[in-house]
Amino acid sequence: MAAAGLTEEMIQVIEAERQRKWLDPVDRSQRGTVTGEQVETTDLAEDVLPSALEALLARVDRVWLREQTALGCRLGAQFLSEPLSILRGIRIASEVRPIHRFAQMLLVAEDFLEERLDYDRFSGALLIPQTAALGSRIGDLTQVAGEVNERVEALWRLPSTMTDSTVYELLVAATSARLGRRVEFLEAGRAGTGVKIPDLRLHDYSFPFVIECKRKQLVTEADFDEEARMRALFAELRIECLRRGLFGLFKVRFEVEPEAIPIRAVVEAAVQQRLTPHPERYTAYGWGRIAYHPLPSVLDTPVTPLYSPLFLQRVFGWDSDLPPQDGLICQVDQTGEMLVDRVRAPLGFVWTNESPTVFRRRARTAAALFASAIRQIPAGEMGAVYICYQEGDREQVADDRVEYLRQQMRGWEHSSNIRVPLIVMSRIVPRALDHGRPDLVETAMPFVSELTGGSVWIEDLPTTVFTTSRRHRVAAERIGPAQ
């Protein structure tokens, strides 16, 4: 720079302008900073989705898609007659359908564009932005070498459980190509060789460089077990409440693990809570605390789909943007109609589990993927690691997870014969808003190694991949040279 005649002040101005293009002035690592309208909109689904969906449909066997349609991806009669259950921001019933995951992506996108009332807005919160992102990057993927066409066109042939992770790999490859990297998909060890190799290789560096991508499973066995137990509890609670003409919202803070929750004791405590001097104040028991907020037997709402985000906010005070508790189960008298403006017999049950064991388990999810990813970087090479996880936990758990990841990255150790200059923690927050409009916020938490170049890697390699913006938190975390 000195040889070019630039002063120190000029250099600082250039550096500030360079950083302004890709740095967010707000630290987005805290969960509370990615709610409401705090994050700048990059694309509208209605604008991007039609052409993106068309690009993906052109690569799918239409006979297969028609067969998959019969397996169901919409909110039908069963949805109208059963309780709504949400755990960690996810309606599990929308995520574990018999339909193939890629078919679900495409069909939910079609339903959204057709403005169907039975469009699954719970799965659509993720699948609509994911479809839009992948379909709009098909042009970028043509610049990627290797088996990229096979991966795109085989999405409908792959096992359903591989859909989300394969889409993430394709998005990282496409975004890298868009930044000018010469990218190649490597032949993954899918043929039963037992040899673990990374997903991508970059050919525009003078040294060998690879990228490994991992995406956390959306629903775990622990989630299934917890939701099943809460459903059983709510079924008993509703019987007792209807018998007594009792309507309202129960709030519970458990202090034991889900499998240890005494269902009958909780139900008995719930129906007794209305008789306390201040039912809205928590009453303590050996398993936790419970409070009760009565509701009228009949409530008017704006015209909206049943159990839409607007409905849940108006009737039960549930914030789909930033869930206040771990989970919600609720039900109103069925009308057989998807659109409602009045509800009868509203009953809701929200819970938070404050057991230290449960809290630690939730906060530490995703960290285990790092060890697996690093093992796939070949000896003697450099590599970047991309980890994607979906955030749906309440704020305290989400923020504790971020802090735990920071601590892990600062002290991360790996073999001395590889170099990991960049780890990108890609956190996605899909949410349905208002009447069910899909929205996805993506924040990147990059961790860079000072030993191998520092923040320069953030300009060379992608950070956000679902969204088009490259803006992320104000500074990359530094990780030391531990090996």
N, C-alpha and C positions, 0 to 999 in steps of 0.2 A: 504494500500500500504506500509506503514511504517513497518508493521508486516512482510511483505514479503521481507524486506531488500532493497527496492527500494529507491534510492535517489530522491530528487526533480528534478534533471536534467534528470534522467531516466524516471520519470513520464511524464515530458514535451515531451520527445522524443516519448514515447508511445502515448500520446495524439495527437501529431502532425501527427504521422503515421495513427492513427485511423481516424482523420479528413481528411487526404489526400485522403482516399478511397472514400469519398462521397462529398467532397467539390470542387467546381469549383473555380479556382483562379480569374475568371472574374465575376464581378457582372452582371448577365444576365437580371436583371430587366429592364434595358434600352433597348428600342426596337432596337436601332442601333447595339446592340451587338449580335443579332441573325440573321444576314444577311450573304450572301455569304458563304464563307467557314470558318467562324469564329467558328462554332460549330462542334464539333467532331461527325463524323458519327458513329452510333451504329449498324445499320443493313441496308442491301440493300433490297429493295422491291423485286427485281428479285430473291433473294435467299430465302426469307421467305415466299413470297406470295403463291407459288404453293401448298405447304403442308398445309398452313393455310386455303386457300380457299377450299381445299379438305375436311378438317375437318368440315368446316361450311356447305358445300353442303350436307354432309352426314346427316345433321339434318333438311333438308328442303324438303318439299313436291315438287317433281319435276313437277307435274302437275300445281301446283300453280305458280312455277317459270316460266314455259312456258307461262302461261296466263299473267304474269306480263311483260314478254319480249315484248309482243305486245303493251304495253303501252309506250314503248320507253325510252331509256336511252342514246342514241347516238347523235352525232352532225350530223344532216341530212341536207336535202335541205333547210329547213327554216334557219338554221344556216348560210348557204352560202349566202343567199339572204338578210338577215336582218342586221342591225347595231349590233355590239358587245357592250354590256353594262356591265360595272364592277363597283360595288359600295362597298367601304370598302374591296376590295380584293375579292369580291364574284360576280360571274355571277349568278344573282338571277334566271334566266331561267333554270339553271342547278340544282337548289336547290328546286324548287317547281313543279317538274314534277308530273303527275298523278300516276306514278309507286310507289309502296311501297318502303319506304326508305331502308329496309333491302334487298329487291330484287335489288335495285339500287346498293347497296354496292357490291353484289355478281357479278352482270352482268358487272359493270364497271371494276371490278377486272379481269374478264375473258377477256374483251376487251383489257385491258392493256397487259395481258400475250400473247394474240394473235397478238399484235402489229397492231391493226386495225387503219386505218387512221381516222375513225370517232369516235374513243375513246374520251369520254368526259373528257378532261384533266383538266377542271375547277372543276368539282365535284371530279375527281380522286385525286386531291391534298390532300383532306381530306380522302376520302373513301378508297383509296388504303392502306395508312398506318393504318387506323382504322380496315380494314379487316385483314391485316397482324397481327396487335396486338392482336385482339380477337381470331383469328384462332390459333395463336401460343400459346395461354394461355389455351387452352382447357384442357391440362394435369394438369395445376395448379388448374383449377376449379374443378377437380375431388376430390381435397382435401378439398373443401368447403362444409359445411353441409347446410341443409335447402333446399329451393326450387330452388337451382341453376340450376338443369337440366331442370326444368320447364321454367325457364327464358331463358335459351339458346335455347331450342327447341321451345319456343313460340315466338321467335323474329319475325318470319314470320306471327304469328297470332295477335300480338299486334298491336294497331293502329300505323300507319306509323310515327306519330309525337312522339311516345315514343321510337323509335329505338335508336337515339343517346344517350339519357339519360340512357337507359337500358344498352347499350354497356359500357358506362362510369362506371356504378355501377359494372358490371361484371369485368372490368379491375382493379378497385380498390380492389375488392375481390380477384382476381387471384394474383395480385402483393403482397397483404398482406399475402396470403397463401405461396407464394414463399419465403417470408422473415421469414417463420416459425410460423406465427400467426395461431391460431385455429379459423377459421372464420365460421360464420353461416349466411346465408341469412334469414332475418326475413320475415314473411308473411306481405307484405306491405298492407297498407289500400286501396287496389284496389277493394275490394268487396263492397264499398259503405258504410262502417261502420262509416266513418267520423272521425275515430281515427287516428291521425298522429303518426306513429312510424318510427324509423330510418331504414336504409337499412340493416345494418350489426351489428352483435354482435361478440365480441372477447371473447374467453373462456380461454385464457391462462394467465389472470391476476387474482389476488386475490380479485379484486373489479369489479363491473359491468362497462363494457366499450362498447360503441357503436360507429358506424360510420355512418354519414349521407352524402350523395352525391347529388350535384346539378350541373346541366349543363345548361348554358344559351342558350336560343333559338337563332338559327343562324340568322334568318331574322325576323325583327320586322315590325309592320304595318307602322311605320315611314319610314323604308327603302323602302317598297313597294311604298309609296306615293312619296318619293323623286325621286326614279328611274323613276316612271311614268311621273313625271313632266319634268325630264331631257330628257326623250325620246321624249316627245311632243316638247320640245324646239329644240332638235336636228333635228327632222323631218322638222320643219319649216326652220331651218338654212340651212339644206342641199338643200332644194328646191331653196333658194335664192343664195346659193353658186354655184350650178350647172348652174343656169341661167346666172351667171356672169363669169363662168369658173374659179372659185376661189377654190383653194386647199390649204390645210395646217392644222395647229393645232391652235385652239383657247384655251386660258387659261383664266379662269374666277375665280375671288375671290368674292363670294357673301357675303354681309353683312346683308342680311335679311333671314328669315326662308324660306324653300323651297316653301311653299304654297303662300308666298308673292312675289315670283319672277315674274316680269312682262315679260312674254315670248316674246311678240312682241317687246318690247323696247330693250331687250337683243339682239334679232336677228338683229334689225336695227343697234344697236351699233356695232355688230360684222362685218357686211358687210361694215360699214363706217370706221372701224379701219384700213383697208388696205390703206386708203387715208391719214392717219396721217403721219407726218414726220418720226416718228420712231414707226412703228406698233408693234414691239416686246416689246415696253415699255407700261406699264399699263396706260390706260385712266380711270379716275374716273367718276362714275355716282352715283346717289342716292342709287341704289341697290347694288353697288359694283364696281369692276374694271375689265377691259378686255384687253387682249393683243393678238396679232396675229403673228404667225410664218409661213410664206409661205413655201410650199413644191412644188417640180416639179409635173407636171401632171402624170409623169411616173417614177417609182422608181424600181430599181433592188434590190432584196434581196437574201440571201442564200436560197436554197431549203428547205422549211419548211412548216408545216401545216398552213393554213390560221388562223390568229389571235393567233398564238402560242406566248409564251413569247418572243422568239427570234424575231418574226415578229413585235410585239408591240414595242420592244426596238429599232429595226432598223428603223421602219417607223415613230413611234410617240414618241419615247423617254420614253416610259412607263416602269417602273421598277417593274416587278411582285414580286420581292423579298421584296422590301420596297416601297410600293406605295407612290409617291410624292404628290399626291392630294387625295381628297375624292373619286373621281370617274372619269371614262373615258367612253365616247361613241365614237365609230369610225366606219367608213365604207369605203370600196373601191369598185370599180366596180366589180361586180360578174363575175367569169369565169366559175362557175359550177364545179370547181375542188378544192379538199381539199388541195393538195400540190401546192404551188406557188413559183415562183422565180422572178416574176415581178408583180407590182401592178399599177393600174391606178386610177386616180381621188381620191387620199387619202384625207380624211377629218376627223379630230378628234376634240373632245371637251372635255377638262379636267376641272374639277371644284373643288374648295375648299370652304366650307361654314364656314365663320369666325364669324357668328352670335354667340354672347355669349350664347344664349339659346341653340342653336344646339350643340355648343362645350361642354357645361356642360352635356347635355343629353347623348352625346356619351361617354364622359369620365367617367360618373358615372354608366354606365351599368355594371351589374354583382354584384355591391355592395348590391343591394336589396335582392339577394339570401341568404345572410348570415342570415338575420332575419328569413326567412322561415326555413332555415336549423336548426338553434338553437332551434326553437320551437318544433322540433321533437326529441330532446334529452329528455328522461324521467327524471322526478324529482328524485333527489338522486343519479344520475349516472354521470359518466364521458363520454365525447364523443369527437371524432375528426370530423371536418367538412372539406369536400373536395368540392371545387367549380371549375368548368371547364368553361372557355370561350375561344372562338376563336378570335384571334387578326388579324384584317385586316386593321385597321385604319392607317393613316399616323403617323409619328413618334411623333409629338407634342401631338396628342390626346392620343396615346398609353401610352406615358410617364406620361401624366397628370392623366390618369386612375390609373396607378401604385401608384403614389404619393397620390392620393385620397384614395385608398385602404389602404395604410399604415396609413394614418391619422385616417381612420375609425377603423382600428384594434387596434391602440394604445389607443383609447378611447372607445372601444366597451363595452357595458354594457349588462348584462343578469341577469336572475334570480339567486339569491344566492343559490338555492338548486340544481344547476348543476355545473359541472366543464368542461371547454373546454380547454384542455391543448395544442391542436394543430389545427390550421386552415391552410390548404394547398390551395393556389391559383394556380391552374393548368392552365397555359396559353399555348395554342397550336397555332402554326403559320404554317398552311398548305400553300404550294406554289407550283406552277408548274414552272419548270425551263427549259431553252433551248427550245427544240421542244415540251415540255409538260411533261417532267419527273416529277413524283410526289415526293414531299419531305415534311416532317413535322418536325418542331422543337418544342420541348416541354421544357418549363422552369417552374420550381416550385418555388413559393414564399411562404415558410413556415413561419407562425407566431406562436411562442410558448409562453406559459405562464410561467413566472418564478415562479408563485405561485404553479404550479403543475408539476415541474420537469424540465423545461427548454428544452434544445436541446436534451436531451436523447430520446425524442419521435421521433426524426428524424431518429434515427437508428432502432427503433422498428417498425416504420410504413412507408409505401411507400411515396415517394414524386412524382417522375415521374411514370406514369402508361402506357402511350402510347408507350414509348420507354424503352429500357432495362437498360439504364444507370440510376444510382441513383445520378448522379452529379447535383448539383444545385448551386445557388448563394452562395457566400462565407460565409455568416452567416445568420442564421434565425433571422427574426425580433422578438424582444421581445415585448410582450403585457403585460400590467400591470394587477394587480389583480382587476380591476374594475368589479363590479357586478351589 
